[in-house]
Amino acid sequence: MFTKAIVRKPCQAMLSGLTEANMGLPNYALACEQHQDYISALKECGLQVTELPALEDYPDSCFVEDVALLTPKCAILTHPGAASRRGETQHIEDAIKAFYPNIERIDFAGHVEAGDIMMVADHFYIGLSARTDAQGAAQLIEILNKYNLSGSMVEMSELLHLKTGLSYLENNNLVTFGEMRTHQDFTEFTRIEIDEDEDYAANCVWINGTVLVPKGFPKALHAIQQLGYKTREVAMSEFQKLDGGLSCLSLRF
């Protein structure tokens, strides 16, 4: 169960955020509307939401998930692989300190973005990507082990982040897309395969029995509903333009 979330208001500089989506510039006003609806969805799932102010110096700063990993036992500030995002960790630290006495850090020898990390019970799968390297992942596993948690590295080649192609919905159910459909690290899960034309919906979020699903992907929505989950659609078009998904917009704990 989750009880809290931390989000950050989008900044106007998001128009120059990192992206490979080739979908055009986001509409800032619409992004703010969608962000407020996202917060409403979190609250509907029973979360107390801390909303942090926009950071105009960091175009991608609304994607708070990447700069910290919040576990049941500690918080870990990451060292993002994207150079333009590395200053964001210092701006999230105070908000996390309000809830976590134990704060660890990935040092500058390695890179980690938490969009590459998927938690399943006490185990953390860490995708090796352009943003998360083996040195950073090794540091992360060492920190997790200190708190009797475990981690493992996942080899991947096609995805921006691990959770671009994977979402764990509890109850052994795993939403998958692309190379993750048949990945050897996930054979023990019940896999729900997302069609290529709805690949964006592979990033969805389980919160206290409800699954947040990006709006506009009916096949994915139906597949998740068929498993018996309550669902809540959230419009994400402006964040999709910046390669951002539902999980990216909050730290849930």
Phi and psi in degrees as a GROMACS rama.xvg file:
@    title "Ramachandran Plot"
@    xaxis  label "Phi"
@    yaxis  label "Psi"
@TYPE xy
-105.38  147.884  PHE-2
-122.758  -19.0628  THR-3
-139.09  159.777  LYS-4
-147.312  150.851  ALA-5
-119.061  129.92  ILE-6
-130.289  164.75  VAL-7
-132.16  131.773  ARG-8
-58.7358  137.527  LYS-9
-61.4175  147.075  PRO-10
-102.477  158.302  CYS-11
-63.3251  -25.5513  GLN-12
-69.8852  -5.47746  ALA-13
-57.175  -21.4822  MET-14
-62.5066  -18.8603  LEU-15
-110.527  24.6852  SER-16
-69.7973  164.25  GLY-17
-66.7879  136.379  LEU-18
-164.123  146.602  THR-19
-120.719  9.88547  GLU-20
-71.9733  -29.2553  ALA-21
56.6193  43.9342  ASN-22
-115.143  11.5141  MET-23
89.9954  174.774  GLY-24
-77.643  144.244  LEU-25
-69.8141  153.452  PRO-26
-90.0517  113.838  ASN-27
-62.7961  -44.7278  TYR-28
-61.129  -42.5942  ALA-29
-68.593  -36.4492  LEU-30
-60.3239  -40.9319  ALA-31
-65.2052  -39.7459  CYS-32
-61.7912  -46.4223  GLU-33
-64.4408  -36.1831  GLN-34
-65.2817  -39.7909  HIS-35
-65.5886  -37.1018  GLN-36
-68.2201  -35.1696  ASP-37
-60.4756  -45.0311  TYR-38
-61.4332  -41.3561  ILE-39
-59.7333  -41.043  SER-40
-63.2917  -41.726  ALA-41
-60.5239  -42.4096  LEU-42
-67.4984  -36.6751  LYS-43
-62.5506  -26.8461  GLU-44
-85.209  4.51909  CYS-45
93.1903  15.0916  GLY-46
-93.6072  143.3  LEU-47
-87.3959  121.19  GLN-48
-107.089  125.777  VAL-49
-96.3622  118.25  THR-50
-104.715  116.963  GLU-51
-90.309  153.279  LEU-52
-71.5375  160.061  PRO-53
-63.7457  148.273  ALA-54
-117.44  99.4824  LEU-55
-67.9546  -20.6324  GLU-56
-78.061  -8.82702  ASP-57
-130.943  95.0409  TYR-58
-56.6512  -30.5545  PRO-59
-99.6323  14.7436  ASP-60
-70.1504  -13.7228  SER-61
-69.3594  -17.4673  CYS-62
-88.0793  69.6903  PHE-63
-66.1755  -21.3505  VAL-64
-57.1385  -34.3922  GLU-65
-70.7256  -23.5585  ASP-66
-96.4633  -1.08348  VAL-67
-156.895  147.331  ALA-68
-114.378  119.754  LEU-69
-104.474  114.106  LEU-70
-106.183  169.984  THR-71
-63.1429  -17.2194  PRO-72
-116.953  -17.9759  LYS-73
-162.875  164.618  CYS-74
-111.169  141.252  ALA-75
-125.714  116.571  ILE-76
-78.63  130.895  LEU-77
-89.048  -179.918  THR-78
-128.662  91.6015  HIS-79
-56.0558  144.312  PRO-80
-70.5772  -28.5805  GLY-81
-79.7065  116.197  ALA-82
-57.3305  -35.8511  ALA-83
-68.9039  -10.3489  SER-84
-106.424  -2.36963  ARG-85
-68.1052  -26.824  ARG-86
-74.7201  -11.4193  GLY-87
-66.9705  -28.0499  GLU-88
-61.5134  -38.7788  THR-89
-66.5749  -25.3212  GLN-90
-84.1386  -15.747  HIS-91
-95.3789  -16.2071  ILE-92
-60.3415  -45.9945  GLU-93
-61.5824  -39.8023  ASP-94
-63.2376  -37.9198  ALA-95
-73.2073  -36.8087  ILE-96
-58.7872  -26.655  LYS-97
-64.5809  -20.4544  ALA-98
-119.437  -20.82  PHE-99
-124.17  118.75  TYR-100
-74.3459  -26.4886  PRO-101
-103.322  108.035  ASN-102
-120.549  121.36  ILE-103
-106.602  169.903  GLU-104
-140.799  141.813  ARG-105
-82.0864  126.011  ILE-106
-83.2266  173.618  ASP-107
-72.4624  -4.03871  PHE-108
-72.9204  -21.9286  ALA-109
-131.002  165.085  GLY-110
-120.739  136.421  HIS-111
-143.491  133.92  VAL-112
-121.906  132.088  GLU-113
-72.7241  -7.76779  ALA-114
-64.5657  -14.7345  GLY-115
-92.9767  7.47153  ASP-116
-120.355  127.227  ILE-117
-119.854  124.742  MET-118
-92.9497  128.506  MET-119
-128.31  104.343  VAL-120
56.5137  -120.499  ALA-121
-97.6248  11.4931  ASP-122
-114.107  143.342  HIS-123
-122.59  116.531  PHE-124
-84.9717  129.348  TYR-125
-119.759  109.148  ILE-126
-75.7548  133.747  GLY-127
-91.0579  116.396  LEU-128
-137.676  -171.635  SER-129
-67.4704  -16.4556  ALA-130
-105.627  -18.5368  ARG-131
-130.112  121.105  THR-132
-108.295  171.541  ASP-133
-63.8527  -33.9604  ALA-134
-66.5514  -43.4816  GLN-135
-65.5924  -41.4753  GLY-136
-63.4117  -38.742  ALA-137
-63.5911  -41.8515  ALA-138
-59.8722  -44.7322  GLN-139
-61.4474  -44.8315  LEU-140
-61.8046  -39.1565  ILE-141
-62.2189  -41.6562  GLU-142
-65.6106  -46.3097  ILE-143
-58.1806  -43.4053  LEU-144
-60.8556  -32.5894  ASN-145
-60.457  -27.0154  LYS-146
-107.102  22.1323  TYR-147
58.9834  32.8147  ASN-148
-111.312  164.511  LEU-149
-128.561  161.642  SER-150
-149.16  156.716  GLY-151
-145.836  150.276  SER-152
-89.1404  141.035  MET-153
-116.174  119.054  VAL-154
-73.8169  134.981  GLU-155
-153.508  158.624  MET-156
-135.823  -16.4635  SER-157
-109.114  -18.5819  GLU-158
-102.13  149.274  LEU-159
-63.1123  -53.4237  LEU-160
-129.808  156.095  HIS-161
-52.5179  -45.572  LEU-162
-80.3673  3.9847  LYS-163
-67.0733  -29.6593  THR-164
-118.941  8.07796  GLY-165
-146.779  140.029  LEU-166
-144.094  127.121  SER-167
-91.9309  124.484  TYR-168
-106.403  23.2184  LEU-169
64.4428  177.942  GLU-170
54.1224  29.5061  ASN-171
68.4157  11.8646  ASN-172
-94.4827  130.312  ASN-173
-130.262  118.974  LEU-174
-79.4883  131.299  VAL-175
-132.933  154.828  THR-176
-146.679  149.883  PHE-177
59.5583  -132.078  GLY-178
-64.3952  -17.3533  GLU-179
-78.9297  -15.9293  MET-180
-58.0585  -38.3943  ARG-181
-119.699  15.7253  THR-182
-64.4963  133.214  HIS-183
-63.5192  -22.016  GLN-184
-74.3655  -11.3891  ASP-185
-125.02  23.3737  PHE-186
-67.711  -23.4725  THR-187
-80.1038  -8.8941  GLU-188
-88.2143  155.113  PHE-189
-79.5386  115.22  THR-190
-101.811  130.747  ARG-191
-103.874  113.346  ILE-192
-90.0724  129.394  GLU-193
-94.9649  132.089  ILE-194
-65.481  154.167  ASP-195
-59.0118  -35.5881  GLU-196
-75.3516  -5.74546  ASP-197
-125.651  28.3557  GLU-198
-56.8532  -29.6997  ASP-199
-59.9074  -29.6202  TYR-200
-75.0967  -3.88297  ALA-201
-65.5292  -20.0308  ALA-202
-96.5795  96.0849  ASN-203
-128.392  173.882  CYS-204
-136.453  124.133  VAL-205
-86.5532  126.061  TRP-206
-136.762  106.146  ILE-207
53.7499  42.0781  ASN-208
96.145  -16.0058  GLY-209
-103.326  141.445  THR-210
-109.776  119.893  VAL-211
-79.0096  128.959  LEU-212
-127.345  135.865  VAL-213
-61.9214  140.947  PRO-214
-71.9753  140.951  LYS-215
101.033  15.466  GLY-216
-129.412  76.2694  PHE-217
-63.5923  -34.7632  PRO-218
-68.1346  -43.0683  LYS-219
-64.14  -43.6646  ALA-220
-58.0282  -46.5174  LEU-221
-63.2107  -42.3707  HIS-222
-61.5453  -38.4848  ALA-223
-72.7631  -40.7367  ILE-224
-64.134  -32.4869  GLN-225
-62.8434  -22.089  GLN-226
-83.8236  -3.22186  LEU-227
96.5543  5.47984  GLY-228
-79.8325  144.465  TYR-229
-73.1542  139.465  LYS-230
-124.175  156.355  THR-231
-139.649  116.647  ARG-232
-79.9191  142.842  GLU-233
-132.954  124.234  VAL-234
-68.2415  129.454  ALA-235
-132.549  15.2572  MET-236
-55.2056  -39.48  SER-237
-75.0589  -28.9776  GLU-238
-82.2449  -28.5656  PHE-239
-60.5161  -33.7817  GLN-240
-63.6153  -18.4767  LYS-241
-110.335  22.051  LEU-242
63.9294  20.3753  ASP-243
-99.7206  138.595  GLY-244
-113.507  -177.472  GLY-245
-59.217  -42.5099  LEU-246
-67.3617  -28.5144  SER-247
-63.974  -26.517  CYS-248
-85.7446  0.759046  LEU-249
-152.704  155.392  SER-250
-103.926  119.127  LEU-251
-113.149  132.971  ARG-252
